[in-house]
Amino acid sequence: MANKYKEINNSIEEFIKKQKIFFVATATEDSFINLSPKGMDSLKIMGKNRVIWLNSTGSTNESSAHVQRDPRMTMMFCSFEKEPLIVKLIGKAKVIHKKDNEWESLAKKLPSIPGARQIFDLEIELILTVCGMAVPYFDYKGEREDLNDCWIKQGQDGLEKYWTKRNQVSLNGEKTYIIEKNTEDK
């Protein structure tokens, strides 16, 4: 059975903090829907109606392109352990790039991750909890270091080349402004 909440209470906060993975969904009116798994201990609860998370460079940059046009975002956390539960945080997000004023103060609250490209700041409008009884059991084995190792090996120049080639537009051609908002003028 679904329950609605207006803010993160203690039990929801405790549940979120225990999860090793979460999922982020975004879309614009005319784009593909993007759904991405996230991890790397990149999330921070900032208050009863606010979370931030650090986004590492990946194959596409859909969430950034979408949120800059349409701020709707849903984040989902689900239990893969004994007690079944799914928590959805639904609200409006903004994307913060390295050149934005908020970057420095928010980045200090998050882990340093090689290849970091944006911080997402979600203002929560609704929290939904559902039973999660159909979610299977999985055992957590540890974090993958492959992505971190990749960006350490590539260095800043390699990262910026990747952004130029792969992260400037979404699958639907929406601009992400990653170069303009994250790199020094050359």
TIVO-2410 file (N, C-alpha, C; in nm, 3 decimals):
# residues 186
REC num residu      c1      c2      c3 atome chaine
REC   1      M   0.083  -0.118   0.000     N      A
REC   1      M   0.000   0.000   0.000    CA      A
REC   1      M   0.088   0.125   0.000     C      A
REC   2      A   0.049   0.223  -0.078     N      A
REC   2      A   0.127   0.347  -0.089    CA      A
REC   2      A   0.092   0.444   0.024     C      A
REC   3      N   0.194   0.511   0.073     N      A
REC   3      N   0.177   0.618   0.171    CA      A
REC   3      N   0.244   0.743   0.119     C      A
REC   4      K   0.181   0.858   0.140     N      A
REC   4      K   0.234   0.985   0.095    CA      A
REC   4      K   0.285   1.064   0.215     C      A
REC   5      Y   0.398   1.132   0.194     N      A
REC   5      Y   0.456   1.217   0.298    CA      A
REC   5      Y   0.495   1.350   0.234     C      A
REC   6      K   0.497   1.454   0.314     N      A
REC   6      K   0.537   1.586   0.267    CA      A
REC   6      K   0.684   1.615   0.294     C      A
REC   7      E   0.745   1.533   0.381     N      A
REC   7      E   0.887   1.556   0.412    CA      A
REC   7      E   0.954   1.426   0.454     C      A
REC   8      I   1.085   1.429   0.454     N      A
REC   8      I   1.165   1.314   0.496    CA      A
REC   8      I   1.157   1.303   0.648     C      A
REC   9      N   1.098   1.195   0.696     N      A
REC   9      N   1.094   1.173   0.840    CA      A
REC   9      N   1.214   1.087   0.881     C      A
REC  10      N   1.227   1.058   1.009     N      A
REC  10      N   1.345   0.984   1.057    CA      A
REC  10      N   1.357   0.846   0.996     C      A
REC  11      S   1.246   0.773   0.983     N      A
REC  11      S   1.256   0.637   0.928    CA      A
REC  11      S   1.291   0.639   0.780     C      A
REC  12      I   1.238   0.735   0.705     N      A
REC  12      I   1.273   0.747   0.562    CA      A
REC  12      I   1.420   0.787   0.548     C      A
REC  13      E   1.465   0.880   0.629     N      A
REC  13      E   1.606   0.921   0.625    CA      A
REC  13      E   1.698   0.803   0.654     C      A
REC  14      E   1.666   0.726   0.756     N      A
REC  14      E   1.746   0.609   0.792    CA      A
REC  14      E   1.750   0.508   0.676     C      A
REC  15      F   1.634   0.485   0.614     N      A
REC  15      F   1.625   0.392   0.502    CA      A
REC  15      F   1.712   0.440   0.385     C      A
REC  16      I   1.699   0.568   0.349     N      A
REC  16      I   1.776   0.623   0.236    CA      A
REC  16      I   1.926   0.609   0.263     C      A
REC  17      K   1.969   0.641   0.382     N      A
REC  17      K   2.112   0.637   0.415    CA      A
REC  17      K   2.169   0.495   0.406     C      A
REC  18      K   2.087   0.393   0.424     N      A
REC  18      K   2.135   0.254   0.418    CA      A
REC  18      K   2.148   0.201   0.275     C      A
REC  19      Q   2.086   0.268   0.179     N      A
REC  19      Q   2.085   0.215   0.043    CA      A
REC  19      Q   2.217   0.242  -0.028     C      A
REC  20      K   2.264   0.145  -0.104     N      A
REC  20      K   2.389   0.155  -0.179    CA      A
REC  20      K   2.366   0.202  -0.322     C      A
REC  21      I   2.241   0.201  -0.366     N      A
REC  21      I   2.207   0.240  -0.502    CA      A
REC  21      I   2.074   0.315  -0.499     C      A
REC  22      F   2.061   0.411  -0.590     N      A
REC  22      F   1.932   0.476  -0.610    CA      A
REC  22      F   1.916   0.501  -0.759     C      A
REC  23      F   1.795   0.530  -0.800     N      A
REC  23      F   1.763   0.549  -0.941    CA      A
REC  23      F   1.706   0.689  -0.960     C      A
REC  24      V   1.741   0.752  -1.073     N      A
REC  24      V   1.698   0.887  -1.103    CA      A
REC  24      V   1.625   0.886  -1.237     C      A
REC  25      A   1.504   0.944  -1.240     N      A
REC  25      A   1.426   0.953  -1.364    CA      A
REC  25      A   1.399   1.100  -1.396     C      A
REC  26      T   1.420   1.134  -1.524     N      A
REC  26      T   1.393   1.269  -1.574    CA      A
REC  26      T   1.339   1.259  -1.716     C      A
REC  27      A   1.275   1.365  -1.760     N      A
REC  27      A   1.228   1.374  -1.899    CA      A
REC  27      A   1.181   1.517  -1.925     C      A
REC  28      T   1.179   1.552  -2.050     N      A
REC  28      T   1.110   1.673  -2.092    CA      A
REC  28      T   0.984   1.629  -2.165     C      A
REC  29      E   0.902   1.724  -2.202     N      A
REC  29      E   0.777   1.690  -2.269    CA      A
REC  29      E   0.799   1.608  -2.396     C      A
REC  30      D   0.908   1.636  -2.468     N      A
REC  30      D   0.928   1.572  -2.597    CA      A
REC  30      D   1.057   1.488  -2.605     C      A
REC  31      S   1.110   1.448  -2.490     N      A
REC  31      S   1.233   1.369  -2.490    CA      A
REC  31      S   1.204   1.224  -2.453     C      A
REC  32      F   1.306   1.142  -2.472     N      A
REC  32      F   1.300   1.008  -2.415    CA      A
REC  32      F   1.300   1.022  -2.263     C      A
REC  33      I   1.243   0.927  -2.194     N      A
REC  33      I   1.251   0.924  -2.048    CA      A
REC  33      I   1.386   0.863  -2.011     C      A
REC  34      N   1.458   0.927  -1.922     N      A
REC  34      N   1.586   0.874  -1.877    CA      A
REC  34      N   1.571   0.817  -1.737     C      A
REC  35      L   1.626   0.698  -1.717     N      A
REC  35      L   1.627   0.633  -1.587    CA      A
REC  35      L   1.767   0.578  -1.566     C      A
REC  36      S   1.835   0.628  -1.462     N      A
REC  36      S   1.974   0.592  -1.439    CA      A
REC  36      S   1.997   0.543  -1.297     C      A
REC  37      P   2.076   0.437  -1.282     N      A
REC  37      P   2.118   0.395  -1.148    CA      A
REC  37      P   2.234   0.482  -1.101     C      A
REC  38      K   2.237   0.512  -0.974     N      A
REC  38      K   2.344   0.594  -0.916    CA      A
REC  38      K   2.395   0.528  -0.788     C      A
REC  39      G   2.516   0.557  -0.753     N      A
REC  39      G   2.575   0.501  -0.631    CA      A
REC  39      G   2.693   0.586  -0.588     C      A
REC  40      M   2.802   0.520  -0.551     N      A
REC  40      M   2.927   0.585  -0.512    CA      A
REC  40      M   2.910   0.674  -0.389     C      A
REC  41      D   2.812   0.648  -0.306     N      A
REC  41      D   2.789   0.727  -0.185    CA      A
REC  41      D   2.782   0.876  -0.220     C      A
REC  42      S   2.713   0.908  -0.329     N      A
REC  42      S   2.713   1.043  -0.385    CA      A
REC  42      S   2.594   1.129  -0.342     C      A
REC  43      L   2.513   1.084  -0.248     N      A
REC  43      L   2.392   1.154  -0.209    CA      A
REC  43      L   2.404   1.210  -0.067     C      A
REC  44      K   2.345   1.328  -0.047     N      A
REC  44      K   2.344   1.390   0.085    CA      A
REC  44      K   2.204   1.447   0.111     C      A
REC  45      I   2.146   1.412   0.224     N      A
REC  45      I   2.019   1.470   0.265    CA      A
REC  45      I   2.049   1.604   0.329     C      A
REC  46      M   1.988   1.710   0.275     N      A
REC  46      M   2.016   1.847   0.319    CA      A
REC  46      M   1.908   1.904   0.410     C      A
REC  47      G   1.799   1.833   0.424     N      A
REC  47      G   1.689   1.881   0.507    CA      A
REC  47      G   1.568   1.792   0.483     C      A
REC  48      K   1.459   1.829   0.541     N      A
REC  48      K   1.336   1.749   0.531    CA      A
REC  48      K   1.278   1.744   0.390     C      A
REC  49      N   1.315   1.842   0.305     N      A
REC  49      N   1.261   1.848   0.169    CA      A
REC  49      N   1.369   1.873   0.064     C      A
REC  50      R   1.491   1.832   0.094     N      A
REC  50      R   1.598   1.862  -0.001    CA      A
REC  50      R   1.707   1.757   0.007     C      A
REC  51      V   1.749   1.709  -0.112     N      A
REC  51      V   1.866   1.622  -0.123    CA      A
REC  51      V   1.952   1.674  -0.237     C      A
REC  52      I   2.081   1.647  -0.227     N      A
REC  52      I   2.173   1.677  -0.337    CA      A
REC  52      I   2.248   1.548  -0.371     C      A
REC  53      W   2.292   1.538  -0.495     N      A
REC  53      W   2.376   1.425  -0.533    CA      A
REC  53      W   2.473   1.467  -0.642     C      A
REC  54      L   2.591   1.408  -0.634     N      A
REC  54      L   2.700   1.438  -0.726    CA      A
REC  54      L   2.694   1.342  -0.843     C      A
REC  55      N   2.689   1.396  -0.962     N      A
REC  55      N   2.677   1.317  -1.084    CA      A
REC  55      N   2.813   1.301  -1.150     C      A
REC  56      S   2.854   1.178  -1.169     N      A
REC  56      S   2.981   1.149  -1.234    CA      A
REC  56      S   2.961   1.135  -1.384     C      A
REC  57      T   3.064   1.162  -1.460     N      A
REC  57      T   3.059   1.153  -1.606    CA      A
REC  57      T   3.029   1.010  -1.649     C      A
REC  58      G   2.934   0.997  -1.740     N      A
REC  58      G   2.896   0.869  -1.796    CA      A
REC  58      G   2.872   0.881  -1.945     C      A
REC  59      S   2.815   0.778  -2.001     N      A
REC  59      S   2.798   0.767  -2.146    CA      A
REC  59      S   2.713   0.878  -2.206     C      A
REC  60      T   2.609   0.918  -2.134     N      A
REC  60      T   2.524   1.028  -2.181    CA      A
REC  60      T   2.509   1.128  -2.067     C      A
REC  61      N   2.439   1.236  -2.095     N      A
REC  61      N   2.422   1.344  -1.997    CA      A
REC  61      N   2.275   1.386  -1.996     C      A
REC  62      E   2.187   1.286  -1.997     N      A
REC  62      E   2.044   1.310  -2.012    CA      A
REC  62      E   1.982   1.390  -1.898     C      A
REC  63      S   2.013   1.353  -1.774     N      A
REC  63      S   1.950   1.421  -1.659    CA      A
REC  63      S   1.978   1.571  -1.663     C      A
REC  64      S   2.101   1.607  -1.695     N      A
REC  64      S   2.136   1.749  -1.701    CA      A
REC  64      S   2.058   1.820  -1.811     C      A
REC  65      A   2.055   1.762  -1.930     N      A
REC  65      A   1.981   1.824  -2.040    CA      A
REC  65      A   1.834   1.840  -2.005     C      A
REC  66      H   1.775   1.736  -1.946     N      A
REC  66      H   1.633   1.741  -1.912    CA      A
REC  66      H   1.603   1.846  -1.805     C      A
REC  67      V   1.678   1.842  -1.696     N      A
REC  67      V   1.649   1.931  -1.582    CA      A
REC  67      V   1.665   2.077  -1.620     C      A
REC  68      Q   1.755   2.107  -1.711     N      A
REC  68      Q   1.772   2.246  -1.753    CA      A
REC  68      Q   1.652   2.297  -1.833     C      A
REC  69      R   1.575   2.207  -1.891     N      A
REC  69      R   1.452   2.245  -1.964    CA      A
REC  69      R   1.326   2.222  -1.882     C      A
REC  70      D   1.326   2.115  -1.804     N      A
REC  70      D   1.208   2.076  -1.727    CA      A
REC  70      D   1.257   2.017  -1.595     C      A
REC  71      P   1.238   2.085  -1.484     N      A
REC  71      P   1.303   2.044  -1.359    CA      A
REC  71      P   1.246   1.921  -1.289     C      A
REC  72      R   1.146   1.856  -1.347     N      A
REC  72      R   1.086   1.739  -1.280    CA      A
REC  72      R   1.188   1.626  -1.264     C      A
REC  73      M   1.193   1.567  -1.146     N      A
REC  73      M   1.282   1.456  -1.119    CA      A
REC  73      M   1.216   1.364  -1.016     C      A
REC  74      T   1.235   1.235  -1.036     N      A
REC  74      T   1.196   1.136  -0.935    CA      A
REC  74      T   1.318   1.053  -0.902     C      A
REC  75      M   1.343   1.037  -0.773     N      A
REC  75      M   1.451   0.950  -0.726    CA      A
REC  75      M   1.386   0.833  -0.654     C      A
REC  76      M   1.438   0.712  -0.678     N      A
REC  76      M   1.380   0.593  -0.616    CA      A
REC  76      M   1.488   0.514  -0.544     C      A
REC  77      F   1.456   0.474  -0.423     N      A
REC  77      F   1.541   0.390  -0.340    CA      A
REC  77      F   1.462   0.264  -0.310     C      A
REC  78      C   1.523   0.147  -0.324     N      A
REC  78      C   1.449   0.025  -0.291    CA      A
REC  78      C   1.537  -0.071  -0.213     C      A
REC  79      S   1.472  -0.141  -0.123     N      A
REC  79      S   1.541  -0.237  -0.038    CA      A
REC  79      S   1.559  -0.369  -0.113     C      A
REC  80      F   1.680  -0.422  -0.108     N      A
REC  80      F   1.708  -0.554  -0.163    CA      A
REC  80      F   1.735  -0.653  -0.050     C      A
REC  81      E   1.704  -0.610   0.071     N      A
REC  81      E   1.730  -0.691   0.190    CA      A
REC  81      E   1.599  -0.741   0.250     C      A
REC  82      K   1.601  -0.785   0.374     N      A
REC  82      K   1.489  -0.854   0.437    CA      A
REC  82      K   1.359  -0.775   0.435     C      A
REC  83      E   1.362  -0.650   0.482     N      A
REC  83      E   1.239  -0.570   0.490    CA      A
REC  83      E   1.211  -0.500   0.357     C      A
REC  84      P   1.103  -0.535   0.288     N      A
REC  84      P   1.075  -0.472   0.158    CA      A
REC  84      P   1.023  -0.329   0.174     C      A
REC  85      L   1.073  -0.240   0.090     N      A
REC  85      L   1.027  -0.101   0.089    CA      A
REC  85      L   1.083  -0.031  -0.034     C      A
REC  86      I   1.003   0.056  -0.092     N      A
REC  86      I   1.047   0.147  -0.198    CA      A
REC  86      I   1.011   0.288  -0.153     C      A
REC  87      V   1.106   0.380  -0.168     N      A
REC  87      V   1.083   0.521  -0.137    CA      A
REC  87      V   1.109   0.602  -0.263     C      A
REC  88      K   1.013   0.686  -0.299     N      A
REC  88      K   1.029   0.775  -0.415    CA      A
REC  88      K   1.026   0.919  -0.366     C      A
REC  89      L   1.127   0.996  -0.407     N      A
REC  89      L   1.133   1.139  -0.381    CA      A
REC  89      L   1.096   1.209  -0.512     C      A
REC  90      I   0.990   1.286  -0.510     N      A
REC  90      I   0.938   1.349  -0.631    CA      A
REC  90      I   0.944   1.500  -0.612     C      A
REC  91      G   1.002   1.569  -0.711     N      A
REC  91      G   1.010   1.714  -0.696    CA      A
REC  91      G   1.072   1.783  -0.815     C      A
REC  92      K   1.125   1.900  -0.786     N      A
REC  92      K   1.187   1.985  -0.889    CA      A
REC  92      K   1.337   1.996  -0.857     C      A
REC  93      A   1.417   1.973  -0.959     N      A
REC  93      A   1.562   1.976  -0.940    CA      A
REC  93      A   1.625   2.089  -1.019     C      A
REC  94      K   1.744   2.124  -0.977     N      A
REC  94      K   1.824   2.213  -1.060    CA      A
REC  94      K   1.962   2.152  -1.070     C      A
REC  95      V   2.024   2.179  -1.183     N      A
REC  95      V   2.158   2.127  -1.208    CA      A
REC  95      V   2.258   2.237  -1.178     C      A
REC  96      I   2.363   2.201  -1.106     N      A
REC  96      I   2.466   2.296  -1.067    CA      A
REC  96      I   2.597   2.250  -1.127     C      A
REC  97      H   2.658   2.339  -1.204     N      A
REC  97      H   2.786   2.311  -1.270    CA      A
REC  97      H   2.900   2.376  -1.193     C      A
REC  98      K   3.021   2.340  -1.229     N      A
REC  98      K   3.140   2.387  -1.157    CA      A
REC  98      K   3.157   2.538  -1.157     C      A
REC  99      K   3.108   2.606  -1.259     N      A
REC  99      K   3.119   2.752  -1.264    CA      A
REC  99      K   3.005   2.824  -1.191     C      A
REC 100      D   2.905   2.750  -1.147     N      A
REC 100      D   2.791   2.811  -1.076    CA      A
REC 100      D   2.832   2.847  -0.933     C      A
REC 101      N   2.771   2.952  -0.881     N      A
REC 101      N   2.805   3.001  -0.746    CA      A
REC 101      N   2.789   2.897  -0.637     C      A
REC 102      E   2.689   2.810  -0.648     N      A
REC 102      E   2.661   2.711  -0.543    CA      A
REC 102      E   2.759   2.594  -0.542     C      A
REC 103      W   2.831   2.575  -0.652     N      A
REC 103      W   2.915   2.454  -0.665    CA      A
REC 103      W   3.008   2.435  -0.546     C      A
REC 104      E   3.086   2.533  -0.515     N      A
REC 104      E   3.191   2.517  -0.413    CA      A
REC 104      E   3.132   2.477  -0.277     C      A
REC 105      S   3.028   2.545  -0.233     N      A
REC 105      S   2.974   2.514  -0.100    CA      A
REC 105      S   2.905   2.377  -0.098     C      A
REC 106      L   2.838   2.338  -0.206     N      A
REC 106      L   2.773   2.207  -0.209    CA      A
REC 106      L   2.873   2.094  -0.230     C      A
REC 107      A   2.973   2.116  -0.313     N      A
REC 107      A   3.073   2.012  -0.339    CA      A
REC 107      A   3.146   1.971  -0.211     C      A
REC 108      K   3.162   2.065  -0.118     N      A
REC 108      K   3.227   2.034   0.010    CA      A
REC 108      K   3.147   1.934   0.093     C      A
REC 109      K   3.018   1.924   0.067     N      A
REC 109      K   2.931   1.835   0.144    CA      A
REC 109      K   2.924   1.694   0.085     C      A
REC 110      L   2.987   1.676  -0.031     N      A
REC 110      L   2.981   1.549  -0.104    CA      A
REC 110      L   3.120   1.489  -0.118     C      A
REC 111      P   3.128   1.359  -0.144     N      A
REC 111      P   3.260   1.299  -0.164    CA      A
REC 111      P   3.326   1.352  -0.291     C      A
REC 112      S   3.456   1.353  -0.294     N      A
REC 112      S   3.529   1.391  -0.414    CA      A
REC 112      S   3.533   1.269  -0.506     C      A
REC 113      I   3.474   1.282  -0.624     N      A
REC 113      I   3.467   1.171  -0.719    CA      A
REC 113      I   3.533   1.213  -0.849     C      A
REC 114      P   3.631   1.136  -0.897     N      A
REC 114      P   3.691   1.167  -1.027    CA      A
REC 114      P   3.583   1.170  -1.135     C      A
REC 115      G   3.589   1.267  -1.224     N      A
REC 115      G   3.492   1.275  -1.332    CA      A
REC 115      G   3.361   1.342  -1.295     C      A
REC 116      A   3.354   1.402  -1.176     N      A
REC 116      A   3.231   1.471  -1.135    CA      A
REC 116      A   3.199   1.581  -1.236     C      A
REC 117      R   3.072   1.589  -1.274     N      A
REC 117      R   3.036   1.689  -1.376    CA      A
REC 117      R   2.924   1.783  -1.334     C      A
REC 118      Q   2.834   1.738  -1.246     N      A
REC 118      Q   2.726   1.824  -1.198    CA      A
REC 118      Q   2.685   1.780  -1.057     C      A
REC 119      I   2.621   1.873  -0.989     N      A
REC 119      I   2.549   1.841  -0.867    CA      A
REC 119      I   2.402   1.867  -0.898     C      A
REC 120      F   2.316   1.775  -0.858     N      A
REC 120      F   2.173   1.796  -0.871    CA      A
REC 120      F   2.118   1.828  -0.732     C      A
REC 121      D   2.033   1.927  -0.727     N      A
REC 121      D   1.972   1.976  -0.604    CA      A
REC 121      D   1.821   1.958  -0.618     C      A
REC 122      L   1.766   1.861  -0.545     N      A
REC 122      L   1.624   1.829  -0.558    CA      A
REC 122      L   1.545   1.886  -0.441     C      A
REC 123      E   1.448   1.971  -0.474     N      A
REC 123      E   1.351   2.022  -0.377    CA      A
REC 123      E   1.231   1.928  -0.382     C      A
REC 124      I   1.209   1.857  -0.273     N      A
REC 124      I   1.110   1.750  -0.270    CA      A
REC 124      I   0.971   1.806  -0.245     C      A
REC 125      E   0.876   1.767  -0.331     N      A
REC 125      E   0.737   1.809  -0.318    CA      A
REC 125      E   0.650   1.697  -0.261     C      A
REC 126      L   0.690   1.572  -0.287     N      A
REC 126      L   0.611   1.457  -0.243    CA      A
REC 126      L   0.705   1.339  -0.221     C      A
REC 127      I   0.679   1.264  -0.116     N      A
REC 127      I   0.750   1.139  -0.090    CA      A
REC 127      I   0.646   1.029  -0.090     C      A
REC 128      L   0.677   0.924  -0.162     N      A
REC 128      L   0.586   0.812  -0.172    CA      A
REC 128      L   0.659   0.686  -0.125     C      A
REC 129      T   0.598   0.612  -0.034     N      A
REC 129      T   0.653   0.482   0.004    CA      A
REC 129      T   0.556   0.374  -0.042     C      A
REC 130      V   0.612   0.269  -0.098     N      A
REC 130      V   0.531   0.155  -0.143    CA      A
REC 130      V   0.596   0.027  -0.092     C      A
REC 131      C   0.522  -0.082  -0.097     N      A
REC 131      C   0.564  -0.205  -0.026    CA      A
REC 131      C   0.695  -0.266  -0.076     C      A
REC 132      G   0.720  -0.272  -0.203     N      A
REC 132      G   0.844  -0.331  -0.253    CA      A
REC 132      G   0.851  -0.482  -0.241     C      A
REC 133      M   0.739  -0.548  -0.223     N      A
REC 133      M   0.740  -0.693  -0.202    CA      A
REC 133      M   0.779  -0.773  -0.326     C      A
REC 134      A   0.776  -0.713  -0.443     N      A
REC 134      A   0.815  -0.784  -0.565    CA      A
REC 134      A   0.963  -0.762  -0.601     C      A
REC 135      V   1.032  -0.679  -0.524     N      A
REC 135      V   1.174  -0.653  -0.549    CA      A
REC 135      V   1.254  -0.773  -0.496     C      A
REC 136      P   1.340  -0.831  -0.578     N      A
REC 136      P   1.416  -0.949  -0.533    CA      A
REC 136      P   1.525  -0.913  -0.432     C      A
REC 137      Y   1.577  -1.015  -0.366     N      A
REC 137      Y   1.690  -0.999  -0.276    CA      A
REC 137      Y   1.820  -0.992  -0.357     C      A
REC 138      F   1.910  -0.904  -0.316     N      A
REC 138      F   2.045  -0.898  -0.373    CA      A
REC 138      F   2.142  -0.872  -0.260     C      A
REC 139      D   2.261  -0.927  -0.273     N      A
REC 139      D   2.366  -0.904  -0.175    CA      A
REC 139      D   2.462  -0.798  -0.226     C      A
REC 140      Y   2.493  -0.701  -0.143     N      A
REC 140      Y   2.589  -0.598  -0.177    CA      A
REC 140      Y   2.730  -0.655  -0.162     C      A
REC 141      K   2.809  -0.645  -0.269     N      A
REC 141      K   2.945  -0.700  -0.269    CA      A
REC 141      K   3.051  -0.591  -0.256     C      A
REC 142      G   3.017  -0.467  -0.286     N      A
REC 142      G   3.113  -0.359  -0.280    CA      A
REC 142      G   3.095  -0.263  -0.396     C      A
REC 143      E   3.169  -0.154  -0.390     N      A
REC 143      E   3.162  -0.053  -0.496    CA      A
REC 143      E   3.252  -0.092  -0.613     C      A
REC 144      R   3.210  -0.058  -0.733     N      A
REC 144      R   3.295  -0.073  -0.851    CA      A
REC 144      R   3.385   0.050  -0.858     C      A
REC 145      E   3.510   0.030  -0.886     N      A
REC 145      E   3.604   0.142  -0.899    CA      A
REC 145      E   3.637   0.172  -1.045     C      A
REC 146      D   3.576   0.100  -1.138     N      A
REC 146      D   3.608   0.113  -1.280    CA      A
REC 146      D   3.594   0.256  -1.331     C      A
REC 147      L   3.483   0.322  -1.298     N      A
REC 147      L   3.460   0.457  -1.348    CA      A
REC 147      L   3.560   0.555  -1.288     C      A
REC 148      N   3.583   0.545  -1.158     N      A
REC 148      N   3.684   0.631  -1.094    CA      A
REC 148      N   3.821   0.609  -1.157     C      A
REC 149      D   3.859   0.483  -1.175     N      A
REC 149      D   3.989   0.451  -1.236    CA      A
REC 149      D   4.001   0.508  -1.376     C      A
REC 150      C   3.892   0.501  -1.452     N      A
REC 150      C   3.890   0.554  -1.588    CA      A
REC 150      C   3.922   0.704  -1.590     C      A
REC 151      W   3.853   0.781  -1.504     N      A
REC 151      W   3.872   0.927  -1.506    CA      A
REC 151      W   4.004   0.968  -1.443     C      A
REC 152      I   4.055   0.891  -1.350     N      A
REC 152      I   4.189   0.920  -1.297    CA      A
REC 152      I   4.292   0.900  -1.407     C      A
REC 153      K   4.279   0.791  -1.481     N      A
REC 153      K   4.372   0.761  -1.591    CA      A
REC 153      K   4.363   0.865  -1.702     C      A
REC 154      Q   4.241   0.907  -1.736     N      A
REC 154      Q   4.221   1.004  -1.844    CA      A
REC 154      Q   4.271   1.144  -1.807     C      A
REC 155      G   4.260   1.179  -1.681     N      A
REC 155      G   4.298   1.313  -1.638    CA      A
REC 155      G   4.198   1.417  -1.686     C      A
REC 156      Q   4.219   1.542  -1.647     N      A
REC 156      Q   4.125   1.650  -1.681    CA      A
REC 156      Q   4.113   1.670  -1.832     C      A
REC 157      D   4.225   1.664  -1.904     N      A
REC 157      D   4.218   1.682  -2.050    CA      A
REC 157      D   4.134   1.574  -2.116     C      A
REC 158      G   4.156   1.449  -2.075     N      A
REC 158      G   4.079   1.339  -2.130    CA      A
REC 158      G   3.931   1.350  -2.096     C      A
REC 159      L   3.903   1.395  -1.973     N      A
REC 159      L   3.765   1.414  -1.930    CA      A
REC 159      L   3.696   1.519  -2.015     C      A
REC 160      E   3.762   1.632  -2.035     N      A
REC 160      E   3.703   1.739  -2.116    CA      A
REC 160      E   3.685   1.698  -2.261     C      A
REC 161      K   3.776   1.618  -2.314     N      A
REC 161      K   3.759   1.566  -2.451    CA      A
REC 161      K   3.637   1.475  -2.458     C      A
REC 162      Y   3.618   1.394  -2.356     N      A
REC 162      Y   3.501   1.305  -2.351    CA      A
REC 162      Y   3.373   1.388  -2.343     C      A
REC 163      W   3.372   1.489  -2.257     N      A
REC 163      W   3.255   1.576  -2.249    CA      A
REC 163      W   3.223   1.636  -2.385     C      A
REC 164      T   3.327   1.683  -2.454     N      A
REC 164      T   3.308   1.745  -2.586    CA      A
REC 164      T   3.247   1.646  -2.684     C      A
REC 165      K   3.296   1.524  -2.682     N      A
REC 165      K   3.251   1.424  -2.779    CA      A
REC 165      K   3.116   1.361  -2.741     C      A
REC 166      R   3.092   1.336  -2.612     N      A
REC 166      R   2.979   1.253  -2.571    CA      A
REC 166      R   2.874   1.319  -2.483     C      A
REC 167      N   2.903   1.430  -2.419     N      A
REC 167      N   2.813   1.483  -2.316    CA      A
REC 167      N   2.754   1.620  -2.345     C      A
REC 168      Q   2.773   1.674  -2.464     N      A
REC 168      Q   2.724   1.810  -2.493    CA      A
REC 168      Q   2.576   1.817  -2.528     C      A
REC 169      V   2.522   1.708  -2.581     N      A
REC 169      V   2.380   1.704  -2.616    CA      A
REC 169      V   2.320   1.573  -2.572     C      A
REC 170      S   2.191   1.576  -2.545     N      A
REC 170      S   2.118   1.456  -2.504    CA      A
REC 170      S   2.089   1.370  -2.626     C      A
REC 171      L   2.029   1.257  -2.603     N      A
REC 171      L   1.988   1.168  -2.712    CA      A
REC 171      L   1.889   1.235  -2.806     C      A
REC 172      N   1.814   1.334  -2.754     N      A
REC 172      N   1.718   1.408  -2.835    CA      A
REC 172      N   1.774   1.540  -2.888     C      A
REC 173      G   1.904   1.563  -2.868     N      A
REC 173      G   1.966   1.684  -2.920    CA      A
REC 173      G   1.956   1.806  -2.830     C      A
REC 174      E   1.914   1.788  -2.704     N      A
REC 174      E   1.906   1.900  -2.610    CA      A
REC 174      E   2.044   1.932  -2.557     C      A
REC 175      K   2.078   2.060  -2.551     N      A
REC 175      K   2.209   2.102  -2.503    CA      A
REC 175      K   2.223   2.080  -2.353     C      A
REC 176      T   2.345   2.045  -2.310     N      A
REC 176      T   2.373   2.026  -2.167    CA      A
REC 176      T   2.458   2.139  -2.111     C      A
REC 177      Y   2.527   2.214  -2.196     N      A
REC 177      Y   2.614   2.325  -2.158    CA      A
REC 177      Y   2.730   2.281  -2.069     C      A
REC 178      I   2.768   2.156  -2.078     N      A
REC 178      I   2.872   2.102  -1.991    CA      A
REC 178      I   3.007   2.170  -2.013     C      A
REC 179      I   3.042   2.201  -2.136     N      A
REC 179      I   3.172   2.265  -2.163    CA      A
REC 179      I   3.170   2.409  -2.112     C      A
REC 180      E   3.065   2.483  -2.148     N      A
REC 180      E   3.057   2.624  -2.109    CA      A
REC 180      E   3.052   2.644  -1.958     C      A
REC 181      K   2.987   2.552  -1.889     N      A
REC 181      K   2.964   2.570  -1.745    CA      A
REC 181      K   3.061   2.495  -1.654     C      A
REC 182      N   3.152   2.416  -1.714     N      A
REC 182      N   3.242   2.336  -1.632    CA      A
REC 182      N   3.390   2.354  -1.660     C      A
REC 183      T   3.424   2.418  -1.769     N      A
REC 183      T   3.566   2.427  -1.804    CA      A
REC 183      T   3.613   2.572  -1.808     C      A
REC 184      E   3.741   2.586  -1.790     N      A
REC 184      E   3.803   2.719  -1.800    CA      A
REC 184      E   3.801   2.764  -1.944     C      A
REC 185      D   3.781   2.893  -1.965     N      A
REC 185      D   3.785   2.947  -2.101    CA      A
REC 185      D   3.923   2.925  -2.160     C      A
REC 186      K   3.923   2.876  -2.283     N      A
REC 186      K   4.052   2.845  -2.346    CA      A
REC 186      K   4.081   2.938  -2.459     C      A
***
